[in-house]
Amino acid sequence: MAIDTRTDEIELEIAAMESREPTPSLHPSGATSAGRVCIAMIVCLGLWALLLAPSLERDAEAGPVGTRRAMALAVLRPLTAIAAGLSVDRATETVERAIGRDANERPGGSLVLPPIELPPETTPRLTPQPETRNGHGGRADAISQPDPSAIGPTPAAEPEPVDVSIRLPESGNELRVAVVGDSLSQGLGPAVVELFDPEVADVLPLGRRSTGLARLDYFNWQAAMRQLVDGFRPDLVFVMLGSNDDQAQIGPDGSTVEVGTAAWADAYRDRAARFLREATSGGARVVWVGIPVVQDRQRWEFYRRVNDIYGETAAADPLATYVDAWAWFQAKEGGYTAYLRNERGVLQEMRAGDGIHFTPTGYGYLARVAVRAAGEAFALPQQAVRFRL
């Protein structure tokens, strides 16, 4: 009986324990875990924002001028300053170098020239001397006396003619040709390469996608051309750009010039002239290829306006010539067409599906037009190319 009584007592204690309500915890384990996770996520996102802020700020600066760009910079610039203050930007540079990016490089990248062994610089070719009145060159005019009976003002001396012909290629001193510009030039470049004889000419396709003259903060073609002239000393340069320039220009001080204004056109004309001066500063001849007609009619007015600037700029420099790609690639009725007849009258698909770029066949045709323009304007030697000029 003693054993049964003890058993009953134990069962009553167990029943009492089970009937008790659990004491609520002031810090439930689930809530604690969720709170810690949230805090950890916030910290991680903050660090990630600081790490990305410098590169995101550079990308935002390269974006089109407008409210979206202004708002992005307003958020990212303080974050970049905080990252610099905490030295987090050093970690960003380390990561970008690890993935092959230069943290200090412009958003559009920089011009990269392959290793080139240039021949020694030669003395610039002298321009032909004009003939004197007695049919001989030299000092005849310098020692001749003016006619006392002459009446009226002395006529102004005519400027000496400039020899614009391209030099003949030599063994060990091949012609050096470059193709520069935006994505249109990226298709033109390989087509030009195919036309030149590699035995007597070196051709560098150097086009850069999404570049132009409007946004020097994204990619500076003036500086790139200076680098090209110094590092390659080209004899001939083909230029094709402008399809991305329908946007505000940003000056060195950060000021903007809105597209569609007279000030924009004046500033753009000045940039085109500066770019061309850089290109011809070492004696290179320049073939400036205009923007072709595109499928989107809303772009026509702007493209025609900048084409006029290119044509005027090239006409002012004896070492430059302009190719009116618009006229070459428009339909008979004056609009856009993807199909055109080549030199032999064969109808071919010349334009790509996006209505802007060209098919390989179209780029080949455009390249022949551009190279023939160099032959006409600068007496490009026939032996330098692999087709009849």
C-alpha positions in Angstrom: 0.0 0.0 0.0 2.9 2.4 0.6 4.1 1.9 -2.9 0.7 2.7 -4.4 0.3 5.8 -2.3 3.8 7.1 -3.6 2.8 6.4 -7.1 -0.4 8.4 -6.8 1.5 11.4 -5.4 3.9 11.4 -8.3 1.1 11.2 -10.8 -0.6 14.2 -9.1 2.6 16.3 -9.3 3.0 15.5 -12.9 -0.6 16.5 -13.6 -0.1 19.8 -11.7 3.1 20.6 -13.7 1.3 19.9 -17.0 -1.6 22.1 -16.0 0.6 25.1 -15.3 0.7 27.9 -18.0 4.3 28.6 -19.3 5.7 31.9 -18.2 6.0 34.2 -21.2 9.5 35.2 -22.2 10.4 38.9 -22.5 12.7 38.1 -25.5 11.2 35.3 -27.6 13.8 33.4 -29.5 12.1 33.8 -32.8 11.9 37.6 -32.5 15.5 37.8 -31.4 16.7 35.9 -34.5 14.6 37.9 -36.9 15.9 41.2 -35.4 19.5 40.1 -35.7 19.0 39.1 -39.3 17.4 42.5 -40.1 20.3 44.3 -38.5 22.8 42.2 -40.3 21.1 42.8 -43.6 21.0 46.6 -43.0 24.7 46.6 -42.2 25.6 44.5 -45.2 23.5 46.7 -47.6 25.1 49.8 -46.1 28.6 48.4 -46.7 27.6 47.2 -50.2 26.3 50.7 -51.0 29.5 52.3 -49.9 31.6 49.8 -51.9 29.6 50.4 -55.1 29.1 54.2 -54.6 32.3 55.3 -56.5 31.6 53.2 -59.6 27.9 54.0 -59.6 28.7 57.7 -59.3 31.0 57.5 -62.4 28.3 55.7 -64.3 25.7 58.3 -63.3 27.9 61.2 -64.4 28.1 59.6 -67.8 24.3 59.3 -68.1 22.1 61.7 -70.1 21.7 65.1 -68.5 18.3 65.3 -66.7 16.4 64.8 -63.5 17.3 61.1 -63.2 21.0 61.9 -63.4 20.7 64.8 -61.0 18.9 62.6 -58.4 21.3 59.8 -58.7 24.3 62.1 -58.2 22.6 63.7 -55.2 22.4 60.3 -53.5 25.7 58.9 -54.6 28.0 61.8 -54.0 27.5 61.8 -50.2 28.0 58.0 -50.2 31.2 58.3 -52.2 32.5 61.0 -49.7 31.7 58.7 -46.8 33.4 55.8 -48.5 36.5 57.9 -49.0 36.4 59.0 -45.4 36.2 55.4 -44.2 38.8 54.3 -46.8 36.2 51.9 -48.2 36.9 53.2 -51.7 40.3 51.5 -51.5 38.5 48.2 -51.2 36.4 49.2 -54.2 39.6 49.9 -56.3 41.0 46.5 -55.3 37.9 44.7 -56.3 37.7 46.5 -59.7 41.3 45.8 -60.4 40.7 42.2 -59.7 38.0 42.0 -62.3 40.1 43.9 -64.8 38.6 47.4 -64.4 40.5 50.6 -63.8 38.7 52.5 -61.0 40.2 55.8 -62.2 39.2 55.3 -65.8 36.5 57.3 -67.5 33.2 55.4 -68.0 33.8 55.1 -71.8 37.2 53.7 -71.3 40.4 54.9 -73.0 42.0 54.4 -76.3 44.4 51.5 -76.2 47.0 51.3 -78.9 48.7 47.9 -79.7 52.5 47.8 -79.5 53.7 49.6 -82.6 57.3 50.0 -83.8 57.4 53.2 -85.7 60.1 54.2 -88.2 62.2 57.3 -87.4 60.5 60.6 -88.1 61.3 62.1 -91.4 61.6 65.7 -92.5 58.1 67.0 -93.5 57.7 67.2 -97.3 58.0 70.7 -98.7 55.1 72.2 -100.6 55.7 73.0 -104.3 57.0 76.5 -104.9 54.8 78.6 -107.2 56.3 79.7 -110.5 57.4 83.3 -110.9 56.5 85.6 -113.8 59.5 84.6 -115.8 58.5 80.9 -115.5 61.3 80.0 -113.1 61.3 79.3 -109.4 63.8 80.7 -107.0 64.4 84.4 -106.2 63.4 86.0 -109.5 60.4 87.7 -107.9 62.4 88.8 -104.9 64.9 90.9 -107.0 62.5 92.1 -109.6 61.5 95.8 -109.4 57.9 97.0 -109.4 56.7 98.8 -112.5 56.5 102.5 -111.8 53.7 102.9 -114.3 51.5 100.4 -112.5 48.3 102.0 -111.3 46.1 100.8 -108.5 46.6 98.7 -105.4 49.1 95.8 -105.4 47.1 92.6 -105.7 47.3 90.3 -102.7 49.6 87.3 -103.1 47.9 84.0 -103.7 48.5 81.4 -100.9 50.9 78.7 -101.8 49.2 75.4 -102.8 49.3 72.7 -100.2 50.5 69.2 -101.3 47.8 67.0 -99.9 48.8 63.8 -101.6 49.5 60.8 -99.4 53.0 59.5 -99.4 54.0 56.3 -101.2 54.4 53.3 -98.9 58.0 52.2 -98.4 59.6 49.0 -97.2 59.7 49.3 -93.4 57.5 52.4 -93.5 54.1 51.2 -94.5 51.1 53.5 -94.7 49.5 53.9 -91.3 45.7 54.1 -91.4 43.2 54.5 -88.5 39.4 54.2 -88.3 37.9 56.1 -85.3 34.4 57.0 -84.0 31.4 55.3 -82.5 29.7 52.0 -83.1 29.2 52.8 -86.8 32.9 53.1 -87.1 33.3 49.7 -85.3 31.7 48.1 -88.4 33.5 50.3 -90.9 36.9 49.5 -89.4 37.1 45.8 -90.3 35.7 46.6 -93.8 38.5 49.2 -94.3 41.1 46.6 -93.2 39.9 44.2 -95.9 40.5 46.9 -98.6 44.1 47.7 -97.8 47.1 45.6 -98.8 48.6 44.4 -95.5 52.0 44.2 -97.2 52.1 48.0 -97.5 49.6 49.3 -95.0 48.8 48.9 -91.3 45.2 49.6 -90.4 44.0 50.1 -86.9 40.2 49.9 -86.2 39.7 52.0 -83.0 36.0 52.7 -82.8 34.4 53.0 -79.4 30.8 52.2 -78.8 28.5 55.0 -77.4 31.1 57.7 -77.9 30.9 61.0 -79.7 31.9 64.7 -79.3 29.0 65.8 -77.0 30.2 64.0 -73.8 33.9 64.5 -73.4 33.4 63.5 -69.8 32.4 60.0 -71.0 35.0 59.6 -73.7 37.3 62.4 -74.9 38.0 61.9 -78.6 40.1 65.1 -78.7 42.5 63.6 -76.2 42.3 60.2 -77.8 43.2 61.6 -81.2 46.2 63.4 -79.7 47.3 60.0 -78.3 46.8 58.4 -81.7 48.8 61.0 -83.5 51.7 60.8 -81.0 51.7 57.0 -80.7 50.8 55.9 -84.3 51.6 58.9 -86.6 48.8 58.0 -89.0 48.9 59.0 -92.7 45.2 58.6 -93.1 42.3 58.7 -90.7 38.7 57.7 -91.3 36.2 59.3 -88.9 32.6 58.2 -88.3 30.7 59.4 -85.2 27.8 61.6 -84.0 25.0 59.1 -83.8 25.1 59.3 -80.0 25.4 63.1 -79.7 21.7 64.0 -79.5 22.1 65.1 -75.9 23.4 68.0 -73.8 27.1 68.8 -73.8 29.0 69.0 -70.6 31.9 71.4 -70.3 35.1 70.9 -68.3 33.6 72.9 -65.4 30.5 70.7 -65.3 28.3 73.3 -67.0 25.8 72.0 -69.6 24.6 73.2 -73.0 21.2 71.9 -73.9 20.8 70.2 -77.2 18.6 72.0 -79.8 19.9 75.4 -78.9 22.1 77.8 -80.9 24.7 77.6 -78.2 24.8 73.8 -78.6 25.5 74.1 -82.3 28.2 76.7 -81.8 29.9 74.6 -79.1 29.6 71.4 -81.1 31.1 73.1 -84.2 34.0 74.2 -82.0 34.5 70.7 -80.8 34.5 69.3 -84.3 37.1 71.8 -85.4 39.3 71.0 -82.4 39.0 67.3 -83.0 40.0 67.8 -86.7 42.9 70.0 -85.8 44.2 67.2 -83.5 43.8 64.7 -86.3 45.7 66.7 -88.9 48.3 68.1 -86.5 50.8 65.4 -87.5 50.1 65.7 -91.2 47.4 62.9 -91.4 44.7 63.2 -94.1 41.2 62.8 -92.8 38.1 61.3 -94.5 35.1 62.3 -92.3 32.2 60.1 -93.1 28.8 61.6 -92.2 25.9 59.9 -90.5 23.7 57.9 -92.9 20.0 58.2 -93.2 18.3 56.1 -90.5 14.9 54.4 -90.2 13.7 56.6 -87.4 12.6 59.8 -89.0 12.6 61.7 -85.7 16.4 61.6 -85.8 16.7 63.0 -89.3 16.7 66.7 -88.4 19.4 66.4 -85.8 21.6 64.1 -87.9 21.3 66.4 -90.9 22.3 69.4 -88.7 25.5 67.7 -87.4 26.3 66.4 -90.9 26.3 70.0 -92.1 28.8 70.8 -89.3 31.0 67.9 -90.3 31.0 69.0 -93.9 31.8 72.7 -93.1 34.5 71.6 -90.7 36.2 69.4 -93.3 35.8 71.9 -96.1 37.8 74.4 -94.0 40.9 72.1 -93.8 42.8 71.2 -97.0 43.9 67.9 -95.3 40.3 66.8 -94.8 37.4 65.7 -97.0 33.8 64.8 -96.3 31.7 61.8 -97.4 28.0 62.4 -97.5 26.9 59.0 -96.4 23.3 60.2 -96.2 23.2 60.7 -100.0 24.9 57.4 -100.7 22.5 55.3 -98.7 19.1 57.0 -99.1 16.4 55.6 -101.4 15.6 57.0 -104.8 12.7 58.9 -103.3 14.9 60.3 -100.6 14.0 58.1 -97.6 15.4 55.2 -95.8 15.8 51.8 -97.4 17.6 48.6 -96.3 18.2 47.5 -99.9 20.5 49.3 -102.4 22.4 48.6 -105.6 26.1 48.3 -105.4 28.6 49.6 -108.0 27.7 46.7 -110.4 24.0 47.4 -110.1 23.3 44.4 -107.9 20.5 44.9 -105.3 21.8 44.0 -101.9 20.7 44.3 -98.2 22.9 47.1 -96.9 21.4 48.0 -93.6 21.0 46.1 -90.3 17.7 45.3 -88.6 18.0 48.2 -86.1 17.7 50.7 -88.9 20.9 52.5 -88.0 23.9 50.2 -88.5 24.9 48.3 -91.6 25.1 44.6 -92.7 28.6 43.3 -93.5 27.8 43.9 -97.2 26.7 47.5 -96.4 29.9 48.2 -94.4 31.9 46.8 -97.3 30.2 49.2 -99.7 30.6 52.2 -97.4 34.3 51.3 -97.0 34.8 51.4 -100.7 33.1 54.7 -101.0 35.3 56.2 -98.2 38.5 54.8 -99.5 37.7 56.0 -103.0 37.1 59.5 -101.5 40.6 59.3 -100.1 41.9 58.4 -103.5 40.1 61.4 -105.1 41.0 64.0 -102.5 44.5 62.9 -101.5 45.8 60.7 -104.4 45.9 57.6 -102.3 48.4 55.3 -104.0 46.7 52.5 -105.9 49.3 50.0 -104.7 48.1 50.5 -101.1 44.7 48.9 -101.7 43.4 45.6 -103.1 40.6 47.0 -105.3 40.4 49.4 -108.2 40.1 53.0 -106.9 
